[in-house]
C-alpha cells in the first residue's frame, strides 16, 4: 500500500476548524461520500447534521484523512495528536509557514515543528486547500468547486498544483475534462509533488496526470514518477512557472545569461518524457486528449473543414512546430478526388466544401478517404451553433457520426477542433468523448495538445534516460575564483580536450617570440578581461611578427598579461558550450549558436548530465544554426562528429570535476570543415569552494 493510500482514498474523514471546516463537511456530504465524517470543534454540537467531537482523543477511531483548518500555532498540536492516534494523513490548511520567511521569522520554525509533529504520518501543505477525490466523493476542501463526481466505473485525470486558486479555477472549467483527483500541495513541507503524484497514478481510475509546478521536491522522486508512469502507460504533462525568470543574473559568462531555472526545469522534464505546456487552456486540452486517446505516435496531422478559411488557419497553426500536415501521396489524393469530384482542390488541410452537408453516407466516405492516410491525429474543424439562440441543426451531429464511423474503419485517432474555444457547448462533450472523439476547444490549444501528446509518444518510444548526475547541486558556494583564459585552457588541454597551443606572455618581446614558435597566424588576447570582444581585448589573424608586436602594444594597457595562441583556421560555424551549477539539477549544459551575438540570437538548447552522443546530436539538430553545419547553400560541411566528440569530452570533464566547477563558458567552440575537428577558441572557468571552518 502506498503511504498516501488512506489520505487519498479515505473511508473516514475528520475535519478541524470553524467556517471553512464546515464547508469541507458540506462538500463531502453534497458529493455523496459514503464514509464517516467526524467534525471536531471545541463548542459546536453538530455541523451539517453530523455529531461534533471535542478532540482527536474523542473520535470513534483513527481517521483515514483529516482536514486541519485551525490557526498556524495550533496546527502542529492537532497534527501531533492525529499522528499519535494513527491517522492516515492530514491536509494542513493554515498559512504563515515557510512561505513567509522573507518577512516573518516564525514561519520557518513553525514549519519545521509541524513536520516534526507529523512524524511518519503523511501531511499535505501547509498553506493549501487540500484534496478533491471525485472518484469517491471525498472532499478535504474548504471552498466551492465546479466539478462533478465520476460515475461508477468511470475514469478521469489527476491534477496536482501548488496553487490553491489555480486548482479552484480548474474545477470551474467548461471544457468537459473528466477529473478523478485534484490536489494542492502548498509548501510541500513533508510530502512533495512527486510523492503525491505516485500515489495518484496508481489508482486504476486515473488516466493521465497534470502537474502545475512552482518548484521540484525531489529529482529522484520525479525520475521514479516518470518511470512508473511509463510502466502504467499514464502520460504526464507539466505547466512549470518561471519562463521569464532569470534565476541567474548574467555575471561573467554568456552561459549564465542563457541558463535560468526555467531552462533547466524544462530540460529535466523533457528528459523524463514529461511534456510541457504554457497555459491553463492548453493544460486542460492536452489532458483531455491524453484522457481520450493517450500519447500520439508522431507529429503527422490531417485536417478537414468545410471552409477554405478554416483550412488556411489550420495550415498556419502548425508553423514552427514539429507538428505538420504532410502532403498527400498521389494514390491518397486520387482516392479523395474520386469521392469529392473535380470541383474540389484536394490537399491537406482539406477544404471539402459543403456539397455533402447533412449527407451522412457521403460525409463518411469523404472522411474515410482522408483518414486512411495513416496520420497520427485526424482533425475536423467544427464550431457548433449557440444552443440558447439558434435552432438545433442535425447536420452538425451528422458530421460527428460520420467522423466516428471513418475513424473506426481505419482504426485511427481523431479530434473535433472548434476555432473558438466557446463554440463547443459543454453538454455536447461527454457524447463525443464516449464516441472516442476528442473535443478540442481552440485551434492553438489543439495544436499545443497534439504537440505535447506526440512528444510523449516519441519519448516513450526511446530508451529511458539515465538518472541525472546532480552531485554538484546544493546551496551557493562561499568562494568563487574565476580563472583567466590561459589557466582555464591549461586545465582543459591537460584533460585531452581540443585546445589550440598557446602561451601566457608578460611582454611584447615574449609575445613575438612565442608567436614564432607557435606558427602563424596567431591570436593575441588580454588576460583577465571578461567579454573580450566587447572591449577590443582580442586581435585575430596576426600573420607576422610586426602584426603581433603592434597588437601587443595596443593590448598592454588592458592587462599586464597577454595570451598568444595558434589561430584556428577554416571555421564553418561557432558554438557556445556552457555549464552552470544549478542548485537542484547540478551541472547543466547549454549548447547553442556562439560568437559575439550569443545573447542576441538566443539559439540554445539545455541538457542535463550525463548526456549521450545521441543527446548531443539531437540538441545540435534542434538549433537554428544546424543547416550551416550541414553545408548551407554550398558552404563546406562542418565536422559534426568532431563537434560531438569535443562537446562530449567537455561534458565528461565537467562531471569529473563537478565538486569544484561553478561555471564553464566555452565561446566559441569553432567547428571546422569535415575531418578538421572542433576547437576551443575561448574559455572561462569559475571554480567554487567552501570557506575553511
C-alpha positions in Angstrom: 0.0 0.0 0.0 1.3 3.5 -0.9 1.9 5.6 2.2 -0.8 8.1 1.0 -3.4 5.4 0.3 -5.6 6.3 3.3 -5.3 10.0 2.8 -6.1 10.0 -0.9 -8.9 7.4 -0.8 -10.3 7.7 2.7 -13.1 5.7 4.3 -13.3 8.2 7.2 -12.6 11.9 7.4 -12.0 14.1 10.5 -12.4 17.9 10.0 -11.0 20.5 12.4 -11.8 24.2 12.5 -14.6 26.7 12.1 -16.3 28.1 9.0 -14.0 26.6 6.4 -14.2 23.2 8.1 -17.9 23.4 8.0 -17.7 23.9 4.2 -15.4 20.9 3.9 -18.0 18.8 5.7 -20.8 20.0 3.5 -18.8 19.4 0.3 -18.3 15.7 1.1 -21.9 15.3 2.1 -23.0 17.0 -1.1 -20.7 14.8 -3.2 -22.2 11.7 -1.7 -19.2 10.5 0.3 -20.2 7.1 1.7 -17.7 7.0 4.6 -17.7 8.5 8.1 -17.4 12.3 8.6 -16.3 13.5 12.0 -16.2 17.3 12.7 -14.0 18.4 15.6 -14.8 21.7 17.3 -14.5 22.9 21.0 -18.0 24.3 21.3 -20.3 23.2 18.4 -22.7 20.3 18.9 -23.3 19.5 15.2 -22.2 20.5 11.8 -24.5 19.9 8.9 -26.2 17.2 10.8 -23.0 15.4 11.9 -22.1 14.9 15.5 -19.2 17.1 16.6 -16.3 15.8 18.7 -14.2 17.9 21.1 -10.7 16.5 20.3 -8.7 13.8 18.5 -8.9 11.6 21.5 -12.7 11.7 21.4 -13.0 10.4 17.8 -14.6 7.0 17.3 -11.4 5.8 15.7 -8.3 6.9 13.8 -9.4 8.8 10.7 -8.0 7.8 7.3 -7.8 11.5 6.4 -8.1 14.8 8.3 -8.5 18.4 7.1 -6.9 20.7 9.7 -8.2 24.3 9.4 -7.0 25.8 12.7 -4.5 28.6 13.0 -0.8 28.0 12.4 0.1 28.0 16.1 -2.4 25.2 16.9 -1.9 23.2 13.7 1.2 21.4 15.0 -0.7 20.3 18.1 -3.6 18.8 16.1 -1.1 17.1 13.7 0.8 15.6 16.6 -2.4 14.2 18.2 -3.5 12.7 14.9 -0.1 11.1 14.3 -0.2 9.5 17.8 -3.8 8.3 17.2 -2.7 6.5 14.0 -4.4 8.7 11.4 -3.7 8.0 7.7 -2.7 11.6 6.9 -3.8 15.2 7.0 -4.2 18.4 4.9 -2.8 21.5 6.7 -4.8 24.5 5.5 -3.2 27.3 7.5 -0.7 29.7 6.0 2.0 31.6 7.7 4.7 29.0 7.5 7.8 28.9 5.3 6.2 30.9 2.5 6.5 33.9 4.8 10.2 33.5 5.6 11.2 36.8 3.8 9.2 38.8 6.3 8.2 36.5 9.2 11.0 34.8 11.2 8.4 32.4 12.9 7.3 30.8 9.6 10.4 28.7 9.1 10.4 27.5 12.7 6.7 26.6 12.7 7.0 24.6 9.5 9.9 22.6 10.9 7.9 22.0 14.1 4.9 20.9 12.0 7.0 18.3 10.1 8.4 17.0 13.4 5.0 16.7 14.9 3.7 14.6 11.9 6.5 12.1 12.3 5.7 9.2 9.9 2.1 10.4 9.2 1.8 12.0 5.8 0.8 15.6 5.7 0.0 17.8 2.6 0.7 21.5 2.8 0.7 23.7 4.8 -0.8 26.7 3.0 -3.1 24.7 0.7 -6.8 23.9 0.2 -6.3 20.2 0.1 -7.9 17.3 -1.9 -10.9 16.7 -4.1 -11.5 13.0 -4.8 -14.2 13.0 -7.5 -14.0 9.2 -7.8 -15.1 8.5 -4.2 -16.8 11.8 -3.4 -14.3 12.6 -0.6 -13.5 16.3 -0.4 -11.0 17.7 2.0 -11.8 21.1 0.6 -12.8 24.4 2.3 -14.5 26.2 -0.7 -16.9 25.8 -3.5 -15.8 23.9 -6.7 -17.2 23.3 -10.1 -16.5 19.6 -10.6 -18.8 16.6 -10.7 -18.4 13.2 -9.2 -17.3 10.5 -11.6 -19.9 7.9 -12.4 -19.3 4.3 -11.2 -16.7 2.7 -13.3 -15.7 6.0 -15.0 -12.1 7.3 -15.2 -10.6 10.7 -15.3 -7.3 12.7 -15.0 -5.5 13.6 -11.8 -4.2 17.2 -11.3 -1.8 18.5 -8.7 -0.9 22.1 -8.3 0.9 24.2 -5.8 -1.6 27.0 -6.1 -5.0 26.5 -4.5 -6.6 29.3 -6.5 -5.4 27.8 -9.8 -6.9 24.4 -8.6 -10.2 26.2 -7.8 -10.2 27.8 -11.3 -9.6 24.4 -13.0 -12.6 22.9 -11.2 -14.7 25.6 -12.9 -13.7 24.7 -16.5 -16.4 24.1 -19.0 -14.2 22.1 -21.4 -15.6 18.7 -20.4 -12.4 17.4 -18.9 -13.2 14.4 -16.6 -11.3 14.9 -13.3 -10.8 12.0 -10.9 -8.5 13.7 -8.4 -7.4 17.3 -7.8 -4.9 18.1 -5.1 -3.0 21.2 -3.9 0.5 20.7 -2.5 1.1 24.1 -0.9 4.6 24.4 0.7 5.4 20.7 0.2 6.8 20.8 3.8 6.9 17.0 4.1 5.1 15.4 1.1 6.1 16.7 -2.3 4.5 16.8 -5.7 6.3 13.6 -7.0 5.2 11.5 -4.0 1.6 12.7 -4.2 1.7 12.0 -8.0 2.9 8.5 -7.4 0.0 7.8 -5.1 -2.5 9.1 -7.7 -1.3 7.4 -10.8 -1.5 4.0 -9.1 -5.3 4.4 -9.0 -7.0 2.5 -11.8 -9.4 5.4 -12.3 -6.6 7.8 -13.2 -5.8 8.0 -16.9 -3.3 10.9 -17.1 -1.6 13.3 -14.8 -1.3 17.1 -14.9 1.2 19.0 -12.8 1.4 22.7 -12.1 4.9 23.1 -10.7 6.5 26.0 -8.9 9.4 24.0 -7.5 10.6 20.4 -7.6 10.5 18.5 -4.3 13.0 15.8 -5.4 14.9 15.0 -8.6 15.0 11.3 -7.7 11.2 11.4 -6.9 10.4 12.8 -10.3 12.6 10.2 -12.0 10.8 7.5 -10.1 7.4 9.0 -11.0 8.3 9.2 -14.7 9.5 5.6 -14.8 6.3 4.4 -13.1 4.1 6.4 -15.5 5.7 4.7 -18.4 5.1 1.3 -16.9 1.4 2.1 -16.3 1.0 3.9 -19.7 -0.3 7.0 -17.9 1.2 10.2 -19.5 2.2 13.2 -17.6 2.2 16.9 -18.6 3.5 19.8 -16.6 3.0 23.6 -16.6 6.2 25.0 -15.0 6.1 28.6 -13.9 9.1 30.9 -14.3 9.5 31.1 -18.1 10.5 34.8 -17.9 12.5 34.5 -14.6 16.3 34.8 -14.8 17.3 32.8 -11.8 20.9 33.5 -12.6 21.8 37.1 -13.5 24.5 37.4 -16.2 27.8 37.9 -14.4 30.9 37.0 -16.2 29.7 34.3 -18.6 27.5 34.2 -21.6 26.1 30.8 -20.4 24.7 32.4 -17.3 22.6 34.7 -19.4 21.1 31.8 -21.2 20.7 29.3 -18.3 17.8 30.2 -16.0 15.8 28.0 -13.7 13.1 27.5 -16.3 15.5 26.3 -19.0 16.9 23.7 -16.6 13.5 22.6 -15.4 12.3 22.3 -19.0 15.3 20.2 -19.9 14.7 17.9 -16.9 11.1 17.4 -17.7 11.8 16.6 -21.4 14.5 14.1 -20.3 11.8 12.3 -18.2 9.3 12.3 -21.1 7.0 14.8 -19.4 5.5 17.2 -21.9 5.4 20.9 -21.1 2.6 23.3 -21.8 2.5 27.1 -21.1 -1.1 28.0 -20.4 -4.1 26.7 -18.4 -6.3 26.2 -21.5 -3.5 24.2 -23.2 -3.1 22.3 -19.9 -6.8 21.3 -19.9 -7.0 20.4 -23.6 -3.8 18.3 -23.5 -5.1 16.3 -20.6 -8.4 15.8 -22.4 -6.5 14.5 -25.5 -4.4 12.2 -23.3 -7.5 11.0 -21.4 -9.4 10.0 -24.6 -6.6 8.8 -26.9 -3.3 8.8 -24.9 0.1 9.7 -26.4 0.4 10.0 -30.2 2.8 8.0 -32.3 4.1 11.1 -34.2 3.5 14.6 -35.4 1.6 13.9 -38.7 -1.8 15.6 -38.8 -4.7 15.7 -41.2 -7.3 18.4 -41.2 -10.7 18.7 -42.8 -13.2 21.5 -42.8 -16.0 22.9 -44.9 -14.2 26.2 -45.3 -11.1 27.4 -47.1 -10.6 30.0 -44.4 -10.5 27.3 -41.7 -8.2 25.2 -43.8 -5.8 28.1 -44.0 -6.0 28.7 -40.3 -5.1 25.1 -39.6 -2.2 25.2 -42.0 -0.8 28.3 -40.4 -1.3 26.9 -36.9 1.4 24.2 -37.2 4.1 26.6 -38.3 7.3 26.5 -36.3 6.4 23.2 -34.6 7.3 19.6 -35.2 3.6 19.1 -36.0 2.8 19.2 -39.7 0.2 18.5 -42.3 2.1 16.2 -44.7 1.4 16.4 -48.5 -0.9 13.7 -49.7 0.6 10.9 -51.8 -0.6 10.7 -55.4 -2.5 7.5 -54.5 -4.1 9.0 -51.5 -5.1 12.2 -53.3 -6.7 10.1 -56.1 -8.8 8.2 -53.6 -10.1 11.5 -52.2 -10.7 13.0 -55.6 -12.8 10.0 -56.6 -15.1 10.9 -53.7 -15.2 14.7 -54.0 -15.0 15.1 -57.7 -13.1 17.6 -59.9 -14.6 20.8 -58.3 -12.6 20.4 -55.0 -8.9 21.1 -54.7 -7.7 18.2 -52.7 -4.9 19.0 -50.2 -4.0 18.6 -46.5 -5.5 20.6 -44.8 -8.6 19.7 -46.9 -11.5 22.1 -47.6 -14.1 19.6 -48.7 -16.7 22.4 -49.3 -20.3 22.0 -48.2 -21.5 19.7 -51.1 -22.3 16.9 -48.7 -23.7 18.8 -45.7 -26.2 16.6 -44.0 -25.5 13.6 -46.2 -24.1 11.1 -43.7 -23.0 8.4 -46.2 -21.2 10.9 -48.4 -19.5 12.5 -45.4 -18.5 9.2 -44.1 -17.0 8.3 -47.5 -15.1 11.6 -47.6 -13.7 11.4 -44.1 -12.8 7.7 -44.6 -10.8 8.6 -47.7 -8.9 11.2 -45.8 -8.2 9.4 -42.6 -7.0 6.3 -44.4 -3.6 8.0 -44.9 -2.2 6.8 -41.6 -2.0 10.1 -39.8 -1.2 10.3 -36.1 -4.2 12.5 -35.5 -7.1 13.5 -37.7 -8.8 16.8 -37.1 -12.2 18.2 -38.2 -12.8 21.9 -37.7 -16.3 22.3 -36.4 -17.9 25.2 -34.4 -21.4 24.4 -33.1 -24.2 26.9 -33.1 -25.2 28.5 -29.8 -27.9 26.3 -28.3 -29.5 29.2 -26.5 -30.1 31.3 -29.6 -30.0 29.0 -32.6 -32.3 26.2 -33.6 -30.9 22.7 -33.4 -29.2 21.6 -36.6 -28.9 17.9 -37.0 -26.2 18.4 -39.7 -23.6 19.0 -37.1 -24.2 15.7 -35.4 -24.2 14.1 -38.8 -20.6 15.2 -39.1 -19.8 13.7 -35.7 -21.3 10.4 -36.5 -19.7 10.2 -40.0 -16.3 11.1 -38.4 -16.8 8.4 -35.8 -17.5 5.8 -38.4 -14.5 6.8 -40.5 -12.1 6.7 -37.6 -13.3 3.2 -36.6 -13.0 1.9 -40.1 -9.3 2.9 -40.2 -8.6 2.3 -36.5 -7.5 6.0 -36.5 -7.4 8.7 -33.8 -9.5 11.9 -34.3 -10.5 15.2 -32.7 -13.0 17.8 -33.4 -11.5 21.3 -33.2 -13.5 24.5 -32.7 -12.0 27.6 -34.0 -13.3 29.5 -31.0 -13.0 27.8 -27.6 -16.5 28.6 -26.5 -18.1 27.1 -29.6 -18.5 23.6 -28.2 -21.3 23.5 -25.7 -20.3 21.7 -22.5 -23.3 19.4 -22.7 -22.1 18.0 -26.1 -18.7 17.0 -24.9 -19.4 13.7 -23.0 -21.2 12.3 -26.1 -18.1 13.0 -28.3 -15.7 11.5 -25.7 -17.9 8.4 -25.5 -17.5 8.0 -29.2 -13.7 8.2 -28.8 -13.5 11.6 -30.4 -11.6 14.4 -28.6 -13.4 17.7 -28.5 -10.5 20.3 -28.6 -11.6 23.8 -27.9 -9.5 26.4 -29.8 -7.1 25.9 -32.6 -3.9 27.0 -30.8 -4.9 24.9 -27.8 -5.5 21.9 -30.1 -2.0 22.3 -31.6 -0.4 22.6 -28.2 -2.2 19.4 -27.1 -1.2 17.5 -30.2 2.4 18.6 -29.9 2.5 17.5 -26.2 0.9 14.1 -26.9 3.2 13.4 -29.8 6.3 14.4 -27.7 5.2 11.9 -25.0 4.6 9.2 -27.6 8.0 9.7 -29.2 9.7 9.9 -25.7 8.2 6.6 -24.7 9.5 5.1 -27.8 13.0 5.8 -26.8 15.1 4.1 -24.0 14.5 5.7 -20.7 17.2 8.3 -19.8 19.7 7.6 -17.1 19.2 9.4 -13.8 20.8 12.8 -13.9 24.1 13.5 -12.2 23.3 16.2 -9.7 26.3 15.7 -7.4 27.1 19.4 -7.9 23.6 20.6 -6.7 23.2 22.5 -3.4 23.4 25.9 -1.9 25.7 28.6 -3.4 29.4 28.2 -2.6 31.2 30.6 -0.3 34.2 31.2 -2.6 34.3 31.7 -6.3 37.5 32.0 -8.3 37.5 32.9 -12.0 40.5 31.5 -13.9 41.8 33.6 -16.7 41.7 32.1 -20.2 45.3 30.8 -20.0 44.7 28.9 -16.8 41.4 27.6 -17.9 42.9 26.3 -21.1 45.7 24.6 -19.3 43.1 22.6 -17.3 41.1 21.7 -20.5 44.2 20.8 -22.5 45.5 18.6 -19.7 42.2 16.7 -19.9 42.8 15.9 -23.5 40.3 18.4 -24.9 40.9 20.1 -28.3 42.6 23.4 -27.3 44.9 25.2 -29.7 48.5 25.6 -28.5 49.0 28.9 -26.6 51.3 30.6 -24.1 50.9 33.3 -21.4 53.2 36.3 -22.0 54.2 39.4 -20.0 55.9 41.5 -22.6 55.8 42.4 -26.3 59.1 40.6 -26.9 57.7 37.4 -25.4 54.6 37.6 -27.5 56.7 37.9 -30.6 58.9 35.0 -29.7 56.1 32.7 -28.7 54.1 33.5 -31.8 57.1 32.5 -34.0 57.3 29.2 -32.1 53.6 28.5 -32.5 53.5 29.4 -36.2 51.4 32.0 -37.9 48.6 33.0 -38.0 48.1 33.6 -34.3 45.5 35.3 -32.0 46.6 37.7 -29.2 44.3 38.4 -26.2 44.4 40.5 -23.0 44.0 38.1 -20.0 41.7 38.8 -17.1 39.1 40.6 -19.2 35.5 39.3 -19.5 33.7 39.6 -22.8 37.0 40.5 -24.6 35.5 41.3 -28.0 33.3 43.9 -26.5 36.2 46.0 -25.2 38.6 45.3 -28.0 40.8 42.9 -26.0 41.3 40.4 -28.9 43.4 40.6 -32.1 42.9 37.8 -34.6 44.6 36.5 -37.7 48.0 38.0 -36.9 50.3 36.8 -39.7 53.8 38.1 -38.9 55.9 39.4 -36.0 55.2 43.1 -36.9 51.4 42.5 -36.5 52.0 40.7 -33.2 54.2 43.5 -31.8 51.6 46.1 -32.9 48.8 44.2 -31.3 50.7 43.6 -28.1 51.4 47.4 -27.8 47.7 48.2 -28.1 46.5 45.4 -25.7 49.1 46.1 -23.0 47.0 48.9 -21.4 44.2 46.4 -20.8 46.2 43.8 -19.0 49.7 43.1 -17.7 49.5 39.7 -19.2 48.6 38.6 -22.7 47.9 35.2 -24.3 49.2 34.3 -27.7 47.6 31.3 -29.4 47.7 29.4 -32.6 44.8 30.7 -34.7 42.0 28.3 -35.6 41.5 28.4 -39.4 38.8 27.0 -41.6 35.9 27.6 -39.2 32.5 26.7 -40.6 30.4 27.7 -37.5 30.8 28.8 -33.9 29.0 27.2 -31.0 28.7 28.0 -27.3 29.2 25.1 -24.9 28.5 26.2 -21.3 27.8 24.7 -17.9 26.3 26.3 -14.8 25.7 24.8 -11.4 22.0 24.5 -10.7 21.0 24.2 -7.0 18.6 21.3 -7.9 20.0 19.7 -11.0 23.7 20.1 -10.6 25.8 20.8 -13.7 23.5 21.9 -16.6 24.8 22.2 -20.2 23.9 25.0 -22.5 24.6 24.3 -26.2 23.9 26.9 -28.9 24.9 29.3 -31.5 28.1 31.0 -30.3 30.2 34.1 -31.0 29.6 37.7 -30.1 25.8 37.6 -30.9 25.1 34.7 -28.5 22.6 36.7 -26.2 21.0 38.4 -29.2 20.4 35.1 -31.1 19.4 33.1 -28.1 19.5 29.9 -30.2 20.3 27.4 -27.5 19.3 24.1 -26.0 19.7 23.0 -22.4 20.8 19.4 -21.5 21.1 17.5 -18.2 24.2 15.4 -17.5 25.1 12.7 -18.3 24.4 13.5 -21.9 24.9 10.8 -24.5 26.3 11.4 -28.0 22.7 10.9 -29.3 21.5 13.6 -26.9 24.2 16.0 -28.1 23.5 15.3 -31.7 19.7 15.8 -31.2 20.5 19.1 -29.4 22.6 20.3 -32.3 19.9 19.4 -34.8 17.4 21.4 -32.8 19.5 24.6 -33.3 18.6 27.1 -36.0 22.3 27.1 -36.8 22.3 23.4 -37.7 21.7 23.9 -41.5 25.0 25.8 -41.5 26.8 22.7 -40.1 25.3 20.6 -43.0 26.8 22.9 -45.7 24.2 25.6 -46.2 24.0 26.9 -49.8 27.2 25.3 -51.0 29.3 26.2 -47.9 31.6 23.4 -46.6 30.1 20.8 -44.4 31.2 21.1 -40.8 32.8 18.3 -38.8 29.7 17.5 -36.8 31.2 14.3 -35.4 34.2 16.2 -34.3 31.9 18.8 -32.6 30.1 16.0 -30.8 33.4 14.5 -29.7 34.5 17.8 -28.3 31.2 18.5 -26.6 31.0 15.0 -25.1 34.6 15.4 -23.8 33.8 18.8 -22.3 30.8 17.3 -20.5 32.9 14.4 -19.1 35.4 17.0 -17.9 32.7 18.8 -16.0 31.3 15.6 -14.5 34.8 14.6 -13.3 35.3 18.0 -11.7 31.7 18.6 -10.5 32.8 19.3 -7.0 34.6 22.4 -7.9 33.2 23.8 -11.2 30.7 26.7 -10.7 30.6 27.8 -14.4 32.4 26.9 -17.6 31.9 29.0 -20.7 33.4 27.9 -24.0 32.6 30.5 -26.6 33.3 29.9 -29.3 33.9 26.3 -30.0 34.9 26.7 -33.6 33.7 23.8 -35.7 35.9 23.3 -38.8 35.2 21.5 -42.1 34.8 17.8 -42.1 37.8 16.0 -40.8 39.3 19.1 -39.2 37.6 18.8 -35.8 36.3 21.4 -33.4 38.5 23.7 -31.3 38.1 25.6 -28.0 38.9 29.1 -29.0 37.9 30.8 -25.8 37.2 29.5 -22.3 36.2 30.9 -19.0 36.2 28.7 -15.9 34.8 29.6 -12.5 35.7 27.4 -9.5 33.8 27.3 -6.2 34.5 26.1 -2.8 33.7 26.4 0.9 35.5 28.6 3.5 37.7 26.7 5.9 36.0 26.1 9.2 
